[in-house]
């Protein structure tokens, strides 16, 4: 139903945001180490 579809969309958005944050963290860490 619509609510389940909305929840899965929200979860996917959260996963994307988490991956984006992880990439940013990795970039910052690699710059700091040099």
C-alpha distance matrix in Angstrom:
0.0 3.8 5.6 5.5 6.4 8.8 10.2 11.0 12.5 14.5 15.6 16.8 18.6 20.2 21.3 22.8 24.6 25.9 27.3 28.8 30.5 31.8 33.4 35.0 36.3 37.8 39.4 41.0 42.2 43.8 45.6 46.8 48.2 50.4
3.8 0.0 3.8 5.5 5.1 6.1 8.6 9.9 10.5 12.2 14.2 15.2 16.4 18.3 19.9 21.0 22.4 24.2 25.7 26.8 28.4 30.1 31.6 32.9 34.4 36.1 37.5 38.9 40.4 42.0 43.6 44.9 46.5 48.6
5.6 3.8 0.0 3.8 5.4 5.0 6.1 8.7 9.8 10.5 12.2 14.2 15.2 16.4 18.3 19.9 20.9 22.4 24.3 25.6 26.7 28.5 30.3 31.4 32.6 34.5 36.2 37.3 38.6 40.6 42.1 43.1 44.8 47.1
5.5 5.5 3.8 0.0 3.8 5.4 5.0 6.2 8.6 9.8 10.4 12.2 14.2 15.2 16.4 18.3 19.8 20.9 22.5 24.2 25.5 26.8 28.7 30.2 31.3 32.8 34.7 36.1 37.1 38.9 40.7 41.8 43.2 45.5
6.4 5.1 5.4 3.8 0.0 3.8 5.4 5.2 6.2 8.7 9.9 10.5 12.3 14.2 15.3 16.5 18.4 19.9 21.1 22.5 24.3 25.7 27.1 28.7 30.1 31.6 33.1 34.7 36.1 37.5 39.3 40.6 42.1 44.2
8.8 6.1 5.0 5.4 3.8 0.0 3.8 5.5 5.0 6.2 8.6 9.8 10.5 12.3 14.2 15.3 16.4 18.3 20.0 21.0 22.4 24.3 25.8 26.9 28.4 30.2 31.6 32.9 34.4 36.2 37.6 38.8 40.6 42.7
10.2 8.6 6.1 5.0 5.4 3.8 0.0 3.8 5.4 5.0 6.1 8.5 9.8 10.5 12.2 14.2 15.2 16.3 18.3 19.8 20.9 22.4 24.4 25.6 26.7 28.5 30.3 31.4 32.6 34.5 36.2 37.2 38.7 41.1
11.0 9.9 8.7 6.2 5.2 5.5 3.8 0.0 3.8 5.4 5.0 6.1 8.5 9.7 10.4 12.2 14.1 15.1 16.4 18.2 19.7 20.8 22.6 24.3 25.4 26.8 28.7 30.2 31.3 32.9 34.8 36.0 37.3 39.5
12.5 10.5 9.8 8.6 6.2 5.0 5.4 3.8 0.0 3.8 5.4 5.1 6.2 8.6 9.8 10.5 12.3 14.2 15.3 16.4 18.3 19.9 21.2 22.6 24.2 25.7 27.1 28.7 30.2 31.6 33.2 34.6 36.2 38.2
14.5 12.2 10.5 9.8 8.7 6.2 5.0 5.4 3.8 0.0 3.8 5.4 5.0 6.2 8.6 9.8 10.5 12.2 14.3 15.2 16.3 18.3 20.0 21.0 22.3 24.3 25.8 26.9 28.4 30.2 31.7 32.7 34.5 36.7
15.6 14.2 12.2 10.4 9.9 8.6 6.1 5.0 5.4 3.8 0.0 3.8 5.4 5.0 6.2 8.6 9.8 10.4 12.3 14.2 15.2 16.4 18.5 19.9 20.8 22.5 24.4 25.7 26.7 28.5 30.4 31.4 32.7 35.1
16.8 15.2 14.2 12.2 10.5 9.8 8.5 6.1 5.1 5.4 3.8 0.0 3.8 5.4 5.0 6.2 8.6 9.8 10.6 12.3 14.1 15.2 16.6 18.4 19.8 21.1 22.7 24.4 25.6 27.0 28.9 30.3 31.6 33.7
18.6 16.4 15.2 14.2 12.3 10.5 9.8 8.5 6.2 5.0 5.4 3.8 0.0 3.8 5.4 5.1 6.1 8.6 9.9 10.5 12.2 14.1 15.4 16.5 18.2 19.9 21.1 22.6 24.2 25.8 27.2 28.6 30.3 32.3
20.2 18.3 16.4 15.2 14.2 12.3 10.5 9.7 8.6 6.2 5.0 5.4 3.8 0.0 3.8 5.4 5.0 6.1 8.6 9.8 10.4 12.2 14.3 15.2 16.2 18.2 20.0 21.0 22.3 24.2 25.8 26.7 28.4 30.7
21.3 19.9 18.3 16.4 15.3 14.2 12.2 10.4 9.8 8.6 6.2 5.0 5.4 3.8 0.0 3.8 5.4 5.0 6.2 8.6 9.8 10.5 12.4 14.3 15.2 16.5 18.5 20.0 20.9 22.5 24.5 25.7 26.9 29.2
22.8 21.0 19.9 18.3 16.5 15.3 14.2 12.2 10.5 9.8 8.6 6.2 5.1 5.4 3.8 0.0 3.8 5.4 5.1 6.1 8.6 9.8 10.7 12.4 14.2 15.3 16.7 18.5 19.9 21.2 22.8 24.4 25.9 27.7
24.6 22.4 20.9 19.8 18.4 16.4 15.2 14.1 12.3 10.5 9.8 8.6 6.1 5.0 5.4 3.8 0.0 3.8 5.4 5.0 6.1 8.5 9.9 10.5 12.1 14.2 15.3 16.5 18.2 19.9 21.2 22.5 24.3 26.3
25.9 24.2 22.4 20.9 19.9 18.3 16.3 15.1 14.2 12.2 10.4 9.8 8.6 6.1 5.0 5.4 3.8 0.0 3.8 5.4 5.1 6.1 8.7 9.9 10.4 12.3 14.3 15.3 16.3 18.3 20.1 20.9 22.4 24.8
27.3 25.7 24.3 22.5 21.1 20.0 18.3 16.4 15.3 14.3 12.3 10.6 9.9 8.6 6.2 5.1 5.4 3.8 0.0 3.8 5.4 5.0 6.3 8.7 9.8 10.5 12.4 14.3 15.2 16.5 18.5 20.0 21.1 23.1
28.8 26.8 25.6 24.2 22.5 21.0 19.8 18.2 16.4 15.2 14.2 12.3 10.5 9.8 8.6 6.1 5.0 5.4 3.8 0.0 3.8 5.4 5.2 6.3 8.6 9.9 10.7 12.5 14.3 15.5 16.8 18.5 20.2 21.9
30.5 28.4 26.7 25.5 24.3 22.4 20.9 19.7 18.3 16.3 15.2 14.1 12.2 10.4 9.8 8.6 6.1 5.1 5.4 3.8 0.0 3.8 5.4 5.1 6.1 8.6 9.9 10.6 12.2 14.2 15.4 16.4 18.3 20.5
31.8 30.1 28.5 26.8 25.7 24.3 22.4 20.8 19.9 18.3 16.4 15.2 14.1 12.2 10.5 9.8 8.5 6.1 5.0 5.4 3.8 0.0 3.8 5.4 5.0 6.1 8.6 9.9 10.5 12.2 14.3 15.3 16.4 18.8
33.4 31.6 30.3 28.7 27.1 25.8 24.4 22.6 21.2 20.0 18.5 16.6 15.4 14.3 12.4 10.7 9.9 8.7 6.3 5.2 5.4 3.8 0.0 3.8 5.4 5.1 6.2 8.7 9.9 10.6 12.4 14.3 15.4 17.1
35.0 32.9 31.4 30.2 28.7 26.9 25.6 24.3 22.6 21.0 19.9 18.4 16.5 15.2 14.3 12.4 10.5 9.9 8.7 6.3 5.1 5.4 3.8 0.0 3.8 5.4 5.1 6.2 8.6 9.9 10.7 12.4 14.4 16.0
36.3 34.4 32.6 31.3 30.1 28.4 26.7 25.4 24.2 22.3 20.8 19.8 18.2 16.2 15.2 14.2 12.1 10.4 9.8 8.6 6.1 5.0 5.4 3.8 0.0 3.8 5.5 5.2 6.1 8.6 10.0 10.5 12.3 14.7
37.8 36.1 34.5 32.8 31.6 30.2 28.5 26.8 25.7 24.3 22.5 21.1 19.9 18.2 16.5 15.3 14.2 12.3 10.5 9.9 8.6 6.1 5.1 5.4 3.8 0.0 3.8 5.5 5.1 6.1 8.6 9.9 10.6 12.7
39.4 37.5 36.2 34.7 33.1 31.6 30.3 28.7 27.1 25.8 24.4 22.7 21.1 20.0 18.5 16.7 15.3 14.3 12.4 10.7 9.9 8.6 6.2 5.1 5.5 3.8 0.0 3.8 5.5 5.2 6.3 8.7 10.1 11.2
41.0 38.9 37.3 36.1 34.7 32.9 31.4 30.2 28.7 26.9 25.7 24.4 22.6 21.0 20.0 18.5 16.5 15.3 14.3 12.5 10.6 9.9 8.7 6.2 5.2 5.5 3.8 0.0 3.8 5.5 5.2 6.2 8.7 10.4
42.2 40.4 38.6 37.1 36.1 34.4 32.6 31.3 30.2 28.4 26.7 25.6 24.2 22.3 20.9 19.9 18.2 16.3 15.2 14.3 12.2 10.5 9.9 8.6 6.1 5.1 5.5 3.8 0.0 3.8 5.4 5.1 6.2 8.9
43.8 42.0 40.6 38.9 37.5 36.2 34.5 32.9 31.6 30.2 28.5 27.0 25.8 24.2 22.5 21.2 19.9 18.3 16.5 15.5 14.2 12.2 10.6 9.9 8.6 6.1 5.2 5.5 3.8 0.0 3.8 5.5 5.3 6.7
45.6 43.6 42.1 40.7 39.3 37.6 36.2 34.8 33.2 31.7 30.4 28.9 27.2 25.8 24.5 22.8 21.2 20.1 18.5 16.8 15.4 14.3 12.4 10.7 10.0 8.6 6.3 5.2 5.4 3.8 0.0 3.8 5.5 5.6
46.8 44.9 43.1 41.8 40.6 38.8 37.2 36.0 34.6 32.7 31.4 30.3 28.6 26.7 25.7 24.4 22.5 20.9 20.0 18.5 16.4 15.3 14.3 12.4 10.5 9.9 8.7 6.2 5.1 5.5 3.8 0.0 3.8 5.6
48.2 46.5 44.8 43.2 42.1 40.6 38.7 37.3 36.2 34.5 32.7 31.6 30.3 28.4 26.9 25.9 24.3 22.4 21.1 20.2 18.3 16.4 15.4 14.4 12.3 10.6 10.1 8.7 6.2 5.3 5.5 3.8 0.0 3.8
50.4 48.6 47.1 45.5 44.2 42.7 41.1 39.5 38.2 36.7 35.1 33.7 32.3 30.7 29.2 27.7 26.3 24.8 23.1 21.9 20.5 18.8 17.1 16.0 14.7 12.7 11.2 10.4 8.9 6.7 5.6 5.6 3.8 0.0
